[in-house]
Structure formats: C-alpha cells, structure tokens
C-alpha cells in the first residue's frame, strides 16, 4: 500500500511517501481509506515533540473515513460499511486498522471528507465542553483558534448545546470561517479582552476553550465570569503559559485540563458513548465540519506544514482514494 511516513524527526517537510506492507488486521476493523484527517499532533510527531514517541519509521494519521474491508465477528461492523475511525496511527495510508471501539458508523448524509474531520476534533471538543467544562444551556463560550478544525468543532458543538459563542481569530479572513461555522460574534485576537467585556456587558464568559495558549492565557482568565472555566486544550501558539493561582481566587474561576486521550485510555468505552451522543446531531445536520484544504496523499508533507505554519482554516484533509 501507499503510505506517508515519518522516518526522521526533521519536521513536516521530511514526511515522505513509500510502498509499505498493509497493517496487521488481527482483531481489528480494516478500512480502505478514502480520506484522512490532518491534526496538530502530526506536527509535533514530525519533530519528536509529542507525548507519544513511536519508534521510527512510522505512519502518522489518527483519523480516517472509508469503507470496511473486514471486521472481527461480533464487532458490529461488516464489509462495505461506510465508517469513520480513530486508528491512532497509520491513517496516512491506503489501508488502516482500528480497534472496533474506535470505529464509528457514518450516517448516509455525511461524506467521507466530513467523516475524516470528526474523530479527533469533535470528540475532543465534546469531552472538553460536556465532561470537563460542564457546559450548560444559555452559557457563553469563548473559542480561541476559532477558524481551525478544533475551533470550528467547538463553535458548532457549543451552539448545538445551547450556548452563545464568541470566536477569537487572528484576521478577518479567518473570521469569515468562524461565522460560517456558526459563531454568534467574531473577535480579533488583538485586544480580545476589551471586546469580550463589551459583548458580555462586563460580565465575562462562562467557558473559554483554548487550544492556542501563549500570551492570550492571562487575558482569557480575566475574561471569565464568576465561576468561569478555562479549558486548556493545547498550545498551537508554541508557548506553554503559566498561571499565578491567586488569580483563580478573585472570581472563583477554574483552569481545567482537557486530555481526551489520557481520559479514554483508562476508559475506552467512553469514546463510543461520545459517538452515541453526537450521532443525532450529525443525522440532524447540526454538525457540519468546516472543510479546509484537501491534499493528495503524496502531498502529506505540505498538509502538515499548513498546520505548522498556522495557515489552516477549517479541517485539512488528505484524499487517499
């Protein structure tokens, strides 16, 4: 099979395509991949900076959509079925294998492109907002990095659960992407704190979803309303911020870690519970992944570089078939 692999830790540009053996499908659902999703962890993996460090060489790619080739008896899946899957690794390839607990049936109205955009971003944001953030209907959510795949997922899920959404973006073009995803208000990152104060009548927001980190962190804390929650999803801005914990006392606010993978690794059945919660929203068309650039498998290096350089709007994809 054709697959993109990381053989050296020299960054996204070093990702190359080669002919490799197909994965071992024993006990797993084997999927003929049509589309693979590109995520920020692939940027980190290409430099050996991710918390998981697989031995070289390896095939990256944590999420795919395609057609089941084979499945274990009793798995609930059958050949020819359209699915999305979260193999963890091995997705940037013509064939991927995933544990049945991380394979998800796709509704007829959901394309392979949309399907490949779902597992990482939507399940992470579902965990962030529902489990960790305890989001309630009528609350206000501020989403950083709102034009990216994770940000647009956060906008749509927060809206689906009855929240008002303020989207923070770095420029007007990205603001249009956030609006298309359903944001109620779009705020430029430069000076966002003052604008948020204005939009909330001085009250602040109930939840901040922050995959960016960096120098926005302190102003995000200051943008929280009483008993607000700041959800730490990652650090695409490059810098890992610190917090003086006395700030948490001033308005009874919380800084909440969101480690989706760390959570389900101790409770794998949780992921299917999440999909069960999302499925009605997908079937109703209330979740519509915002799709960005689509690259051929041979251009995997360019696709990951797009995320590395923070040029991506919407979900970056690899078309395999």
N, C-alpha and C positions, 0 to 999 in steps of 0.2 A: 504494500500500500504506500501511497504518497503521504508524507507527514512532515510537518515543520518541527525542528528540534533545536534544543539549546545544548550545544557541545562545549562552549566556553562561556565564562562569565564576563563577557565584554560588552554587555548591554544589548538593547533590542536589535541593533544593526547586525549583530552576529548570528541572529536566528537564521537558519538555513533549511532548505527542503531536501529530503532524501527519500530513497526507497527503503522501507523498513518492514520487518515482519509484522503481521497483524497481531493484536493483543490476545492474550490468553483469555478465552471466554468462559472458562470453567466456573460455574455457579453465578455467572453474571448475564446481564442483558447485553447482547451485542447489537450495536446500532450502526447502520450505514449512514454516515454523517452527511447531511446536506448543507448545514450552516453551523458554524461555531461562533461563540461569543468571545470577545476580547475584553479582558479585565485588567485593572491596575496591578493585581498581584503578578501578572506576567511580566510587567516592567521590573518589579523587584526581583523576581526569579531570574531574569536575564542577567542580573548583577550579583546574584547570591545574597540578596538583602532580605529575602522573605523569611518568615519564621520557620517554614518548612524548607529543607535543603536536600532535594533528591539527588542521588548520585548522577554524575554526568556520564554520557549524554542522556537526555530525557525529552519526551514530547510534552510540551505545556498544553494548556487548554482545559478549563474546568467546566465548560458548559457547551452543550451541543443540542441540535434538533435534527431529527431524521426519521428513519424507518427501522423498526426492529427486524434484524436478520434472524436472531434466535434468542430464546429465553428459557430459563430453567422451568421445569414443571412446577406448577403451583405458584409461580411468581405473579400471575395476573396479567402477564403480557404475552402477546402472540406475534408470530412473524407477519410483517406487513403493516403493523400498527404504527401510527404516527405518534412520536413522543418527543419530549424534551428530556434531557438527562444531565446529571451533575457527576461526571466521572472523577472529578478532582484533578486528574492529569490525563493526558492522552487525547484531548479533544481536537487539537490541531492536526487532524488526520482523516483519512477516508473512512476509517473504521474505529470505533471507540467501544469500550466495555465499561459498564457501570453496575454497581450493586443494585439489585431490584428496588431497594428502599430509596434510591436516588434517581429513579426513573419516573416520569410523570406523563400521563396521557394528555395529548393535546386536543382541545375541542376543535371541531371541524372548521370553525371560523378563524382560527389562529394559524397564521402562516409559519413556515419554518424559520423565517427571519425573526418574527416576533417570539417564537418559541425559544430560540437561542438567546434572546435578550432577557429571558425571565429568571432562570435559576439563581444566579449569583445576586443580581441587583434586587429583584423583587423579594426573594426570600430573606435577604439580609435586611432590607428596609422594613419588611413585615415584622421581623424579630425586633428590630430597633424600636419601631413605633408602638407595636402592640405589647410585646413582652417586657422590654426594658424601659420604654418611655411611658407605658400605661396611658396611651393617648385616649382621650375621651372626646365624644362628640361635642362640638361647639368650641373646642380649644383652638388656639392659634399656633401654627408651626412655622418656624423659620428654617429654610433649607439652604445650606451652602453648596457651592458647586452644582447649582440647580440645572445647568444645561447638559451635564454629563449623564451617563447611563444610570448611575446610582441616584443622582439628584432628581432626574425626571421620574424615576420609580418612586422616590419619596413624595414628590408632588402628587402623583396620581393616587398613591395609597392613602396619604393623609386626606385628600379630598374624598376618596371613597368612604372613609370612616368619619366623615362629617366635620372635618377641621377646615379652618381658614388657612391658606398657605401664602407666605411671603417668601419669594425666591430671590436669593442673592447670586448675582452673576458678575463677571468681570468686564462685560461690554454689552453694547446694545444688540449686537447680532445674537449673542447667547441669550439675551433677554427674550427675543422672539421665540427661541426654542422652549424656554421655560413657560412662556404664555401658551404655546401650543400644547404643552403637557398639562395645562390646566391651572397654572398659578393664578391666584387672585390678585397679587401685586408683585411687581418685579422691582428689585432694589439693586443698585450698583454697589459693588463691594467697597469702593472708596467712600467712606463716610456712612456706611450702612447703619451704624448705631443710631445716628440722629434721625435718619429716615424711618427706621423701625419705631422709634419713640413717637414720631409724628403719626404714623399709620395706626398705632395702637392707643392713641390718646394718652401717652405717657405711661400706660400700664405695663408694656412689655409683652413678650410672647411666652406661651406655656412650655413649648418644646423647641429646642434648636437641634437639628440634625446636621452634624458637621463631619464630612469626610475629608476636609481640607486641612484643618489645624493651622499651624503657623501663627502669624501675627494677628489673625482675626479672633483668636480664642478669648482674650480678655474682654473685648467688646461684645462677644457673644454672651459671656457671663453677665455683663452689665445690661444686656438686652432682655434678660429673663424677668418674667413677672414673679410675684410671690409664689413660692413652691414650684418654680420652673425647673425643667430638667434639660441639661445639655448632654446630648448623646454623642459620644466620641466614636466615630466610625472609621477613622483612618487619617492619613497625613499626606494627601496628594500634594500639598503645598511644600513638602520637603522637611519642614521643621516640626519637631515634636514639642508642643508647648508645655509649660509648667503652670501650676496654679497655686497661689497663696491661699491656703484653706480658710483663712479668716474671711475671705470674700463670700464663702458659702454661708456664713452665719448672717450676713447682712440682710438677706431677703429670703432665708430658708430655702436656698436653691441646692440642686444636686448636679454633680458631674457623674455621668453613668457610662461605663464601658460597654461597648457593643462588640462582642466577639462571637459572631454567629457560628463559625466553625468550631470554636472552643466549646460552645454550648452543645451542639448536636453530636460532637464526638463522644460525649458522655451520655447522650440520649438520642440515638439515631432515628428512632421512630418519630421524633418531633418534626422532622422535615416533611413527612407525609401528612402530618396534622396541619402544617402550614399550607401545603398544597390544597388540602381539602377546604381550608378557609378561603384561599384565593380563587378556587375554581368557579364558584358562582359569579365572582366579579369579572372573570375572563369571559364566561359564557354570556354575560350581560353586556359585554363590550365596554365595561367601565375601566378596564386596564388595557391601555393601548400603548405598548412600548414605543418610545420615540426612537426611530432608527436613524443612525448617522451614516458614516461612510461604509461601503461594502468593498472589501478587498478579495482578490483571489488568494487561494492557499499559498501560491508562490510568492505573494507579497506580504506574508505574515510579519516580516521584519518592519515593513512600513506601517502596518496596522498597529503594532505595539508601540512604535516610535510616536505615532499620533497621540497616544495616551501619555507617553513620557513627556512630550512637549506641550501637553495641556491644550491641544488644538481640537480635541474631540468635542462634538456636540451630538447628543443622543448616543445610542449604542453602536459601537464599532463592531463590525462583523467580518468573518471570513466565509466566503462562498466556496464550498468544497465540491458540490455537485450542482 
